[in-house]
Amino acid sequence: MSEKLSEKEQGRQRTEIVTLGEFGLIEHLTRDFEPSHASTLRGVGDDAAVIGSPEGEVQLVSTDLLLEGVDFDLTYFPPKHLGYKAVTVGVSDILAMNGRPSQVMVSLGVSSKIPVEMLVEVYEGIRLACRELGVDLVGGDTKASVTGLVINVTAVGHAPRERVVYRDGARLNDLICITGNLGAAYMGLQLLQREKRALTGAPQSLRPEFEGYEYLLQRYLRPAARLDVVDMLAGEQIVPTSMIDLSDGLASDLLQNCKASRCGARIYLDRIPIARQTSAFAEEIHADPVVAALNGGEDHELLFTVPLEMRDTVARLGGIDIIGHITSPETGAFLVTPDGTEVQLQAQGFTA
Amino acid sequence: MSEKLSEKEQGRQRTEIVTLGEFGLIEHLTRDFEPSHASTLRGVGDDAAVIGSPEGEVQLVSTDLLLEGVDFDLTYFPPKHLGYKAVTVGVSDILAMNGRPSQVMVSLGVSSKIPVEMLVEVYEGIRLACRELGVDLVGGDTKASVTGLVINVTAVGHAPRERVVYRDGARLNDLICITGNLGAAYMGLQLLQREKRALTGAPQSLRPEFEGYEYLLQRYLRPAARLDVVDMLAGEQIVPTSMIDLSDGLASDLLQNCKASRCGARIYLDRIPIARQTSAFAEEIHADPVVAALNGGEDHELLFTVPLEMRDTVARLGGIDIIGHITSPETGAFLVTPDGTEVQLQAQGFTA
């Protein structure tokens, strides 16, 4: 390296991260990396990396970083749920490649203020998720942190090479399908934050009020990884043309898929699946549940596309909604309201 | 989960992490995890997980978390070196299994105070290390952090199943071998910390004084991953009986190996390889270079064991020192000084 150690930043250009946004930043940083290994079937830019072994079965590897104060707030996130959710988040990336998860590694950065009992609870949640999803915990790193709790999950999975689904395979007229319902996790977070504010400084005997909204809490604190969807697709011999984990919100994730597939999209507002509790709580706090579905994120449902001729097959499946279709790239990506108005979809990346 | 969300920690037992130490903590947390997949050949407890594919080639996966303020100090760690070192640290775990690294994934948690230019430099270092080590960057996660810079590296590698080397294969009378030299990285860190203290509040025109100690800085800031050693072992058709990455210091890492292999060890003080600059700087700051070698860590050299009858073969190899031998478990693990005194080896885990 030619750079002197004593060289300081002073006088250099300084670009704020917000000017690029999350996706722009990743693209900017990783643009010059060209894979050199034949086994690297897919690198940066999808839910997981695809690493090929000769006989047709490929390995899928993904990594996710969860940071206290950004991804979770320990004042209302029970440690057990946190461990559970960390595994879910990691495994969801493997599912989004149409793969089966098999192993996870969990690394923790822990400050001395965290007692061992709390970490034991985190691991109870990890154990529960591992058991439910049939994955093995195979390692990790545990070390001191001078700041908050840091969790990194690496998930490993596998799939027959011909069944791996990327983000870039959506084609004109493909149907856009969604599993489960959207916006519930975001509303769960809103509920927790509201109760945190209400109880700040209140006597300890006061308890937060979650009655009637237990589903929202569950969706935020203990989301399910949709292994059942991968099973169902396999059972019906459906290989989607593209798929993505809904972690950043429908708008942002659909745009990622469209960008990778070089296509446009039309989705219909009245077809977006929203749970009853999501609508009820949105009404209570004077919010729009569709905005929660579009921009809320953390639903960890799957968005996938299938060819138009599979409409009947997909419609027969339970728990899948067809919310729109793929269009040509020059038409852009829009949400169509019931009166026919088209609203352009906007990505909501991070704005650190 | 039966646990109520509103349940608070109050009244529960509270055990400080320091009472268990790093290794005790990991053991305590992961003791109930039993692998269920046939492909999980090795889980928690070695440098990397070993994931088997049917035809004899196995995948190796490891993950490492690097935290600002614990693992690096940005006031003296050039961002490019940091990116380089992150890859080295990850890849070293694959090498310690006698595997060949092929892919890495790097996740970053970045606060808004970090300019894009700094991240570009981190990625320049990542690129350089990837090129030198012949690995592909295949993904990662980039997100906002409200605290310091967080880096997680997941490394993927592979090896023929019969060539994978674990920590638990050391046998009675095996020779204990060390690549390179020890303690230099720790002394590099001491030097950087001394100059940081000296320059705190000093005029900007003042520059730190590193003359004559460039090697120590390089070993701390830009350590080499010993891919050459894995090549050399393959070339000589040597498969060590056990191997470990020297990241925590010779004492701690040898004890890990002894514990996994259920054996004792004797290492000889006068055979521990120490570089000239390490001794010189130790003398300058009135420190013992052997203590740096035993407890300093971050050397990222390899410790391995081979059967006694390979003494001549190993002695012929360049850059390998035989520093002792494996003994029966009940004799413990000791450092033998030139006058024959035996000093018990102590693990230096973290004390968060």
Contacts between the chains, C-beta under 8 A, distances in Angstrom:
chain1	res1	chain2	res2	distance
A	1	B	78	8.0
A	1	B	80	6.0
A	1	B	81	6.9
A	1	B	84	7.5
A	1	B	125	7.7
A	1	B	128	7.1
A	1	B	222	6.9
A	3	B	78	6.1
A	3	B	80	5.9
A	5	B	76	7.6
A	5	B	78	6.0
A	5	B	208	7.7
A	5	B	210	6.9
A	5	B	217	6.5
A	5	B	221	7.3
A	6	B	207	5.1
A	6	B	208	6.1
A	7	B	78	7.4
A	8	B	204	7.8
A	9	B	115	7.9
A	9	B	117	7.9
A	9	B	118	7.3
A	10	B	204	7.8
A	12	B	117	5.9
A	13	B	115	7.9
A	13	B	117	5.8
A	14	B	115	4.3
A	14	B	117	6.4
A	15	B	115	5.7
A	15	B	116	4.0
A	15	B	117	6.2
A	16	B	112	7.0
A	16	B	115	6.7
A	16	B	116	7.3
A	17	B	110	6.5
A	17	B	112	5.9
A	17	B	114	6.9
A	17	B	115	7.4
A	17	B	116	5.8
A	17	B	119	7.7
A	18	B	112	6.8
A	19	B	116	7.5
A	20	B	116	6.1
A	22	B	142	6.4
A	22	B	143	7.0
A	25	B	116	6.9
A	25	B	119	7.3
A	25	B	142	6.0
A	26	B	140	8.0
A	26	B	142	5.1
A	28	B	116	7.0
A	28	B	120	7.5
A	29	B	119	5.9
A	29	B	120	6.6
A	29	B	123	4.6
A	29	B	142	7.4
A	30	B	123	7.2
A	30	B	137	6.6
A	32	B	127	6.5
A	33	B	127	6.6
A	33	B	130	7.2
A	33	B	136	7.3
A	33	B	137	4.5
A	35	B	136	4.2
A	35	B	138	7.1
A	36	B	134	6.7
A	36	B	136	5.9
A	37	B	102	5.0
A	37	B	103	6.9
A	37	B	134	7.9
A	37	B	135	7.7
A	37	B	136	5.2
A	39	B	102	5.9
A	39	B	103	7.7
A	39	B	158	7.6
A	40	B	102	7.3
A	40	B	103	6.0
A	40	B	136	4.5
A	40	B	138	5.8
A	42	B	138	7.5
A	43	B	103	7.7
A	43	B	136	5.9
A	43	B	137	6.6
A	43	B	138	3.9
A	43	B	139	6.4
A	44	B	137	6.5
A	44	B	138	6.3
A	44	B	139	5.2
A	44	B	140	7.4
A	45	B	139	7.7
A	46	B	139	7.6
A	48	B	139	7.1
A	49	B	103	6.4
A	49	B	105	6.4
A	49	B	138	3.7
A	49	B	139	4.7
A	49	B	156	7.8
A	51	B	59	7.3
A	51	B	102	7.4
A	51	B	103	6.2
A	51	B	138	7.5
A	51	B	156	6.3
A	53	B	53	5.0
A	53	B	55	7.6
A	53	B	57	6.5
A	53	B	59	7.7
A	54	B	55	7.1
A	54	B	57	7.9
A	55	B	53	7.5
A	55	B	54	7.1
A	55	B	55	6.0
A	57	B	53	6.6
A	57	B	54	7.9
A	59	B	51	7.3
A	59	B	53	7.7
A	59	B	59	5.6
A	59	B	156	7.8
A	61	B	61	6.8
A	61	B	103	7.4
A	61	B	105	6.7
A	61	B	138	7.4
A	61	B	139	7.5
A	61	B	154	6.7
A	61	B	156	6.0
A	62	B	105	7.7
A	62	B	139	6.8
A	63	B	63	7.3
A	63	B	105	4.7
A	63	B	107	5.3
A	63	B	139	6.7
A	63	B	140	6.1
A	63	B	141	5.9
A	63	B	152	6.4
A	63	B	154	4.7
A	64	B	107	7.3
A	64	B	141	5.4
A	65	B	107	4.3
A	65	B	108	7.7
A	65	B	109	5.5
A	65	B	141	4.9
A	65	B	143	6.1
A	65	B	150	6.6
A	65	B	152	5.7
A	67	B	109	5.1
A	67	B	143	6.9
A	67	B	144	7.8
A	67	B	145	5.3
A	67	B	146	7.2
A	67	B	147	7.4
A	67	B	150	6.6
A	68	B	147	7.9
A	69	B	146	4.1
A	69	B	147	6.9
A	70	B	109	7.5
A	70	B	143	6.6
A	70	B	144	5.4
A	70	B	145	6.4
A	70	B	146	5.8
A	71	B	143	7.7
A	76	B	5	7.5
A	78	B	1	8.0
A	78	B	3	6.1
A	78	B	5	6.0
A	78	B	7	7.6
A	80	B	1	6.0
A	80	B	3	5.9
A	81	B	1	6.9
A	84	B	1	7.6
A	102	B	37	5.0
A	102	B	39	5.9
A	102	B	40	7.3
A	102	B	51	7.4
A	103	B	37	6.9
A	103	B	39	7.7
A	103	B	40	6.0
A	103	B	43	7.7
A	103	B	49	6.4
A	103	B	51	6.2
A	103	B	61	7.4
A	105	B	49	6.4
A	105	B	61	6.7
A	105	B	62	7.7
A	105	B	63	4.7
A	105	B	154	7.6
A	107	B	63	5.3
A	107	B	64	7.3
A	107	B	65	4.3
A	107	B	152	6.4
A	108	B	65	7.7
A	109	B	65	5.5
A	109	B	67	5.1
A	109	B	70	7.6
A	109	B	150	7.2
A	110	B	17	6.5
A	110	B	352	6.5
A	111	B	352	6.7
A	112	B	16	7.0
A	112	B	17	5.9
A	112	B	18	6.8
A	112	B	352	4.4
A	114	B	17	6.9
A	115	B	9	7.9
A	115	B	13	8.0
A	115	B	14	4.4
A	115	B	15	5.7
A	115	B	16	6.7
A	115	B	17	7.4
A	116	B	15	4.0
A	116	B	16	7.3
A	116	B	17	5.8
A	116	B	19	7.5
A	116	B	20	6.1
A	116	B	25	6.9
A	116	B	28	7.0
A	117	B	9	7.8
A	117	B	12	5.9
A	117	B	13	5.8
A	117	B	14	6.4
A	117	B	15	6.2
A	118	B	9	7.3
A	119	B	17	7.7
A	119	B	25	7.3
A	119	B	29	5.9
A	120	B	28	7.5
A	120	B	29	6.7
A	123	B	29	4.6
A	123	B	30	7.2
A	125	B	1	7.7
A	127	B	32	6.5
A	127	B	33	6.6
A	128	B	1	7.2
A	130	B	33	7.2
A	134	B	36	6.7
A	134	B	37	7.8
A	135	B	37	7.7
A	136	B	33	7.3
A	136	B	35	4.2
A	136	B	36	5.9
A	136	B	37	5.3
A	136	B	40	4.5
A	136	B	43	5.9
A	137	B	30	6.6
A	137	B	33	4.5
A	137	B	43	6.6
A	137	B	44	6.5
A	138	B	35	7.0
A	138	B	40	5.8
A	138	B	42	7.5
A	138	B	43	3.8
A	138	B	44	6.3
A	138	B	49	3.7
A	138	B	51	7.5
A	138	B	61	7.4
A	139	B	43	6.3
A	139	B	44	5.2
A	139	B	45	7.7
A	139	B	46	7.6
A	139	B	48	7.1
A	139	B	49	4.7
A	139	B	61	7.5
A	139	B	62	6.8
A	139	B	63	6.7
A	140	B	26	7.9
A	140	B	44	7.3
A	140	B	63	6.1
A	141	B	63	5.9
A	141	B	64	5.3
A	141	B	65	4.8
A	142	B	22	6.5
A	142	B	25	5.9
A	142	B	26	5.1
A	142	B	29	7.3
A	143	B	22	7.0
A	143	B	65	6.1
A	143	B	67	6.9
A	143	B	70	6.6
A	143	B	71	7.7
A	143	B	350	5.9
A	143	B	352	7.7
A	144	B	67	7.8
A	144	B	70	5.4
A	144	B	350	4.7
A	144	B	351	7.7
A	144	B	352	3.3
A	145	B	67	5.3
A	145	B	70	6.4
A	145	B	352	7.5
A	146	B	67	7.2
A	146	B	69	4.1
A	146	B	70	5.7
A	146	B	148	7.6
A	147	B	67	7.5
A	147	B	68	7.9
A	147	B	69	6.9
A	147	B	147	3.4
A	147	B	148	5.7
A	148	B	146	7.6
A	148	B	147	5.6
A	150	B	65	6.6
A	150	B	67	6.6
A	150	B	109	7.2
A	150	B	150	5.5
A	152	B	63	6.4
A	152	B	65	5.7
A	152	B	107	6.4
A	152	B	152	4.1
A	154	B	61	6.7
A	154	B	63	4.8
A	154	B	105	7.6
A	154	B	154	4.6
A	156	B	49	7.8
A	156	B	51	6.3
A	156	B	59	7.8
A	156	B	61	6.0
A	158	B	39	7.7
A	204	B	8	7.8
A	204	B	10	7.9
A	207	B	6	5.0
A	208	B	5	7.5
A	208	B	6	6.0
A	210	B	5	6.9
A	217	B	5	6.6
A	221	B	5	7.4
A	222	B	1	6.9
A	350	B	143	5.9
A	350	B	144	4.7
A	351	B	144	7.7
A	352	B	110	6.5
A	352	B	111	6.7
A	352	B	112	4.3
A	352	B	143	7.7
A	352	B	144	3.3
A	352	B	145	7.5
